[in-house]
């Protein structure tokens, strides 16, 4: 089964912050891989824009060295030189006048124009204003903005107002790379493309749902940023919230940007407030050669959390009474992200108590081994009576589709191409972002009022013991964190 690569229309892409970390790690390699795949062709121009004094030749040299290292398998000399020929560079001042006339002169009115704001959010409104002032916001123009989309509801509204003053909502692409993952999109295909699951996708048949995003590493070089953010703002408010929405939302009328995002927004607005007894926050401690969180961020008195576990409910007809358990953290047992839909027991067991308790669980693995697994109950082979066991129907993509077909594009590759196509389905809308902050803010405010420190947990575990008790007191248990 060969995947189809459909080229996008010619475009001009400006990367503000074109010499920065995100551009080097994600954006430029993603563009190069799409070029190698044949999706980018024809009269295309990629323009780096940053404060660094550099000319176009210097930028090409920098990017060439970067791609030769990060994309070594694809970086044959001829292909690499063809890609580098598309690159240009402008030294620019986001809050001043330097470079803007030069940038405007390089862009073409008859092309799709995309502007990637790979900069701090404090510069979003300034960049948007200058793009409009120089006549670059009209026509087929669009902007891409990275998280964090504020740090609370008030700042998110300020950011949205700053962008909306110069660009229409249909031109704004708020990127969340989790939504670009192949398995996340497959979640929608599983739900709405198979008659098998949708009749069971409700509180009558689903006992509970677990969403886990676990990281084995610590904060590393992100310590200063992370300590001002924490797990709730960095992960729950956006990544886990988006996964919850895709699991819980009603079927949209069609697979279109506003139809999908309307249903996601309804889920966020239906979420019950989280009581203090329903949330656990933690902070990893030192262990042997592994430094603790406070050492890594250089603040022994910090109360920022590196772990959050919580229980919430979606108060609507579909999900009334079904708990959703969310968990994320750093320095946990393994790097693993999954969604587990745990179905209820059969209403009556004909096999007797000795057969034990068995449940069907649909598991969507997001990383590292992307795939889908459905646990079913069967008779254990062999003589000796009716003994039941649970076995997985496993579709690990690398095994089911073959290594070549399962070599999925990086999330940034998919999302940047969606920007060029003008498809906003996998991007967050402004009201969706604000609704998520409106649900998250009271939890954070409660922590601030209490002044309590996060609970310590040892690296390489599943988090604080209190997080385990959050489930056991409901008669449930967390799934093991495994790759």
C-alpha positions in Angstrom: 0.0 0.0 0.0 1.8 3.1 -1.2 1.0 6.4 0.4 0.1 9.3 -1.9 2.0 12.6 -1.8 0.0 15.5 -3.2 2.1 18.6 -3.9 1.0 21.8 -2.4 0.6 25.0 -4.4 3.5 27.4 -4.7 4.0 29.6 -1.6 6.2 32.0 0.3 6.9 31.1 3.9 8.5 33.6 6.3 10.0 32.1 9.5 10.2 34.8 12.2 12.9 33.5 14.6 14.4 31.7 11.6 17.7 31.2 13.4 16.2 30.0 16.7 15.9 26.7 18.3 12.4 25.7 17.1 13.3 26.6 13.5 16.4 24.6 13.6 15.0 21.5 15.4 11.5 21.3 13.8 10.5 23.8 11.1 13.4 23.6 8.7 13.9 19.8 8.9 10.1 19.4 8.4 10.2 21.6 5.3 13.2 19.7 3.9 11.6 16.3 4.4 8.5 17.4 2.6 10.7 18.7 -0.2 12.5 15.3 -0.4 9.1 13.6 -0.5 8.0 15.7 -3.5 5.3 17.6 -1.7 7.1 21.0 -2.1 7.9 21.7 -5.6 8.0 24.6 -8.1 8.4 28.3 -7.3 8.6 28.2 -3.5 10.5 30.5 -1.3 11.4 30.1 2.5 12.7 33.3 4.1 14.3 33.3 7.5 13.8 36.5 9.5 15.5 37.3 12.7 17.6 39.9 14.6 20.9 38.1 13.7 22.9 40.0 11.1 23.3 37.6 8.3 23.0 37.5 4.5 21.2 34.8 2.4 24.4 33.0 1.7 25.2 32.7 5.4 21.7 31.5 6.1 21.9 28.8 3.5 25.3 27.7 4.9 23.9 27.5 8.4 20.8 25.5 7.3 22.9 23.3 5.1 25.1 22.3 8.0 22.0 21.7 10.1 20.2 19.5 7.6 23.4 17.5 6.9 23.4 16.6 10.5 19.7 16.2 11.4 18.5 14.7 8.1 21.6 12.8 7.2 19.7 9.9 5.6 17.9 12.2 3.2 20.5 14.9 2.7 22.2 13.8 -0.6 24.2 16.7 -2.1 22.0 17.5 -5.1 18.7 17.4 -3.2 20.1 19.5 -0.4 21.4 22.1 -2.8 18.0 22.3 -4.6 16.3 22.9 -1.2 18.9 25.5 -0.1 18.3 27.4 -3.4 14.8 28.2 -2.1 16.1 29.9 1.0 16.5 33.6 1.6 17.1 35.7 4.7 16.2 39.2 6.1 17.6 40.8 9.2 14.6 42.3 10.9 13.5 44.1 14.0 10.1 42.9 15.2 9.4 46.1 17.1 11.2 48.5 14.8 11.4 49.4 11.1 14.6 47.6 10.1 14.1 44.9 7.4 10.4 45.3 6.8 10.6 47.1 3.5 13.1 44.5 2.3 10.9 41.7 3.4 7.8 43.2 1.7 9.8 43.5 -1.5 10.7 39.8 -1.5 7.1 38.6 -1.2 4.7 38.1 -4.1 1.1 39.0 -4.1 0.1 36.1 -6.4 1.4 33.4 -3.9 0.2 31.9 -0.7 2.0 33.9 2.0 2.5 32.1 5.4 4.2 33.8 8.4 5.5 31.4 11.1 5.8 33.2 14.5 8.6 31.1 16.0 9.2 33.8 18.6 8.1 34.6 22.1 4.3 35.3 22.4 5.1 38.9 23.6 6.1 39.6 20.0 2.9 38.2 18.3 0.9 41.4 18.2 3.9 43.5 17.1 4.6 41.2 14.2 0.9 41.1 13.2 0.7 44.9 13.3 3.8 45.3 11.1 2.6 42.7 8.6 -0.6 44.6 8.2 1.1 48.0 8.0 3.3 46.8 5.1 0.3 45.4 3.2 1.2 41.7 4.0 -1.9 40.7 5.9 -4.4 40.7 3.0 -5.1 38.3 0.2 -4.0 34.7 0.7 -2.0 35.4 3.9 -2.0 33.4 7.1 0.0 33.3 10.3 1.2 30.4 12.5 1.6 30.9 16.2 3.2 28.5 18.7 2.1 27.8 22.3 2.1 29.0 25.0 -1.1 30.9 24.1 -0.9 32.9 27.2 -0.4 31.7 30.8 -4.0 32.3 31.9 -7.4 33.4 30.5 -6.6 37.1 30.7 -3.3 36.9 28.8 -4.9 34.5 26.3 -7.6 37.1 25.6 -4.9 39.8 25.2 -3.0 37.6 22.6 -6.2 36.8 20.7 -7.2 40.5 20.6 -3.7 41.5 19.4 -3.9 39.0 16.5 -7.5 39.7 15.7 -6.8 43.4 15.3 -4.8 42.6 12.2 -5.8 39.1 10.9 -9.1 37.4 10.6 -9.6 34.2 12.6 -9.6 32.2 9.4 -6.0 33.4 8.9 -4.7 32.4 12.3 -3.3 28.9 12.9 -2.6 28.1 16.5 -0.4 25.0 16.3 -0.4 22.1 18.8 2.0 19.4 17.5 0.1 16.7 19.3 -2.8 17.1 16.9 -0.4 16.4 14.0 0.4 12.9 15.3 -0.8 10.1 13.0 -2.5 8.2 15.8 -4.4 11.3 17.1 -5.9 11.6 13.7 -6.6 7.9 13.5 -8.6 8.4 16.7 -11.2 10.3 14.7 -11.1 7.6 11.9 -11.7 4.9 14.5 -14.6 6.7 16.1 -16.4 8.1 13.1 -15.3 5.6 10.3 -16.3 2.4 12.0 -19.8 1.4 13.0 -18.3 -1.0 15.5 -17.3 1.6 18.1 -19.7 4.6 18.0 -22.7 2.8 19.4 -20.6 1.9 22.4 -18.9 5.3 22.8 -21.0 6.5 25.8 -21.5 6.1 29.6 -23.7 3.1 29.1 -20.8 1.0 28.0 -17.6 2.9 29.0 -16.5 2.6 32.6 -13.8 5.3 32.5 -11.2 6.8 30.2 -7.5 7.3 31.0 -5.2 9.8 29.2 -1.5 9.5 30.1 1.4 11.6 28.7 4.5 10.5 30.5 8.1 11.6 30.0 11.2 9.8 31.3 13.4 12.9 31.1 13.5 16.0 33.3 13.2 19.6 32.4 16.7 19.7 31.0 17.5 23.0 29.3 13.9 24.2 29.6 14.3 24.8 33.3 13.8 28.6 33.4 10.7 28.4 31.1 9.2 25.4 32.7 9.5 26.7 36.2 7.3 29.7 35.2 4.8 27.3 33.6 4.5 23.9 35.2 2.8 20.7 34.0 -0.8 22.1 34.2 0.0 25.0 31.9 2.6 23.2 29.7 0.7 20.0 29.1 -2.9 19.7 30.6 -4.3 23.0 29.3 -3.4 22.2 25.7 -2.1 18.7 24.8 -4.2 16.6 27.2 -7.2 18.9 26.8 -7.1 18.3 23.0 -6.9 14.6 23.4 -9.9 14.7 25.8 -11.9 16.7 23.3 -11.2 14.3 20.5 -12.3 11.3 22.7 -15.4 12.9 24.1 -16.8 15.1 21.3 -20.0 14.4 19.4 -19.7 13.4 15.7 -19.3 16.6 13.6 -21.6 17.1 10.7 -18.6 16.9 8.4 -14.8 16.7 8.6 -14.2 20.4 8.3 -12.4 23.0 10.5 -15.2 24.7 12.2 -17.5 21.6 12.4 -14.7 19.7 14.3 -13.7 22.7 16.5 -17.3 23.5 17.4 -17.7 20.0 18.8 -14.4 20.3 20.7 -15.5 23.6 22.2 -18.7 22.0 23.5 -16.7 19.4 25.4 -14.5 22.0 27.1 -17.6 24.0 28.1 -19.2 20.8 29.5 -16.3 19.9 31.8 -17.1 20.0 35.5 -14.9 22.2 37.7 -12.1 20.2 39.3 -12.3 20.0 43.1 -9.0 20.0 45.1 -9.7 16.4 46.2 -9.7 15.4 42.5 -6.3 16.6 41.6 -2.8 15.6 42.6 0.4 17.5 41.8 3.9 16.4 42.3 7.6 17.4 41.9 10.3 14.8 41.2 13.0 14.5 43.9 16.7 13.7 43.6 17.8 10.0 43.4 21.4 8.9 43.2 23.0 10.7 40.2 19.6 12.1 39.0 19.1 15.7 40.2 15.8 16.7 41.6 13.5 19.3 40.0 14.6 22.1 42.3 18.2 21.5 41.4 17.5 21.4 37.7 15.7 24.8 37.8 18.1 26.3 40.4 15.3 27.3 42.8 15.2 25.2 46.0 11.9 26.9 47.2 10.0 26.5 43.9 6.4 25.2 44.1 6.0 24.5 40.4 4.7 21.1 39.6 6.3 18.6 37.3 3.4 16.1 37.6 -0.4 16.4 37.5 -3.1 13.7 37.9 -6.7 14.6 38.0 -10.3 13.3 37.6 -12.9 15.2 35.7 -16.3 14.6 34.2 -18.0 15.8 31.0 -21.5 16.8 32.0 -23.6 15.9 29.0 -26.0 13.1 28.0 -23.2 11.0 26.4 -20.8 11.0 29.3 -22.8 11.6 32.4 -21.2 9.6 35.3 -18.1 8.5 33.3 -14.9 9.8 34.9 -12.0 10.9 32.8 -8.5 10.5 34.4 -5.7 12.7 33.1 -2.0 12.2 34.1 1.2 13.8 32.9 4.7 14.2 34.4 8.4 14.3 34.0 11.0 11.8 35.3 8.4 9.0 35.2 8.9 5.3 34.5 9.0 5.5 30.7 8.3 7.9 27.8 4.8 6.9 26.8 1.6 8.5 25.7 -1.7 6.7 25.4 -5.4 6.9 25.6 -7.2 4.0 27.2 -11.0 3.5 26.8 -12.0 1.0 29.5 -15.3 -0.6 28.8 -17.6 -1.9 31.5 -17.9 -5.5 32.6 -20.4 -7.8 30.9 -23.7 -7.4 32.7 -23.7 -11.1 33.6 -21.0 -13.7 33.6 -22.1 -17.1 32.6 -18.7 -18.6 33.5 -18.9 -18.2 37.3 -16.6 -16.4 39.8 -13.7 -18.7 39.0 -13.4 -17.2 35.5 -12.3 -13.9 37.1 -12.9 -10.3 36.0 -12.3 -9.4 32.4 -12.7 -6.1 30.5 -12.3 -4.9 27.0 -9.9 -2.0 26.7 -9.3 0.0 23.6 -5.8 1.6 23.8 -4.5 4.3 21.4 -0.8 4.6 21.7 0.6 8.0 20.6 4.3 7.4 21.3 6.8 5.9 21.1 5.3 2.8 19.3 2.2 4.3 17.6 -0.7 2.0 17.2 -4.0 0.7 18.4 -4.8 -2.2 20.6 -8.1 -3.8 21.5 -8.2 -6.2 24.4 -10.6 -9.1 24.1 -11.5 -12.0 26.3 -11.1 -15.6 25.0 -10.9 -19.1 26.4 -7.4 -20.1 27.4 -6.3 -22.8 25.0 -6.1 -26.4 26.3 -8.0 -28.8 28.5 -9.0 -28.1 32.0 -12.3 -26.2 31.8 -13.4 -22.8 30.7 -10.5 -20.5 31.8 -10.7 -17.0 30.4 -7.7 -14.8 29.5 -7.4 -11.4 27.9 -5.4 -11.1 24.7 -4.7 -8.0 22.5 -5.8 -7.5 18.9 -2.7 -5.4 18.2 -2.2 -3.0 15.3 1.2 -1.6 15.9 1.5 0.5 12.8 5.1 -0.6 12.1 4.1 -4.2 12.1 0.6 -3.9 10.4 1.6 -1.5 7.7 5.3 -2.4 7.2 8.3 -0.2 8.2 8.1 2.0 5.1 4.3 2.8 5.4 4.7 3.3 9.2 7.4 5.9 8.8 5.0 8.7 9.3 5.8 12.3 8.7 6.7 14.3 11.8 3.8 16.2 13.2 5.3 19.5 12.1 5.6 18.2 8.5 1.9 17.5 8.4 0.8 20.7 10.1 2.9 23.1 8.1 1.5 21.5 4.9 -2.0 22.0 6.3 -1.2 25.7 6.8 -0.2 26.0 3.1 -3.4 24.1 2.1 -5.5 26.4 4.2 -6.9 23.6 6.3 -7.5 24.6 10.0 -9.0 21.4 11.2 -6.0 20.4 13.3 -5.5 23.9 14.7 -7.1 25.5 17.8 -9.5 28.4 17.5 -9.4 31.4 19.7 -12.5 30.6 21.7 -11.3 27.1 22.2 -8.1 28.3 23.8 -9.9 30.7 26.0 -12.4 28.1 27.2 -9.5 25.7 28.1 -7.9 28.5 30.2 -11.2 29.2 31.8 -11.3 25.6 33.1 -7.7 25.4 34.1 -7.3 28.8 35.9 -9.3 27.9 39.0 -7.2 24.8 39.6 -4.0 26.9 39.5 -5.5 29.7 41.6 -6.4 27.1 44.2 -2.8 25.9 44.4 -1.6 29.5 44.7 -4.0 30.2 47.5 -3.0 27.1 49.5 0.7 27.7 49.3 1.3 23.9 49.6 4.3 22.3 48.0 3.8 19.6 45.4 4.2 16.1 46.6 7.7 14.6 46.1 8.1 11.5 44.0 11.1 9.4 43.0 12.4 9.4 39.4 11.5 6.3 37.5 8.2 5.8 39.2 4.6 6.5 38.2 4.4 9.7 40.3 3.2 10.4 43.8 1.4 7.6 45.7 -1.5 10.0 46.1 -2.1 9.8 42.4 -2.5 6.0 42.7 -5.0 6.5 45.5 -7.0 9.0 43.3 -7.9 5.8 41.3 -8.0 3.1 43.9 -10.6 5.0 46.0 -12.8 4.8 43.0 -12.2 1.0 42.7 -10.0 1.5 39.7 -6.2 1.6 38.9 -3.9 3.4 36.5 -2.6 1.4 33.6 1.1 0.6 33.8 3.3 3.2 32.1 5.1 1.3 29.4 6.5 2.1 25.9 
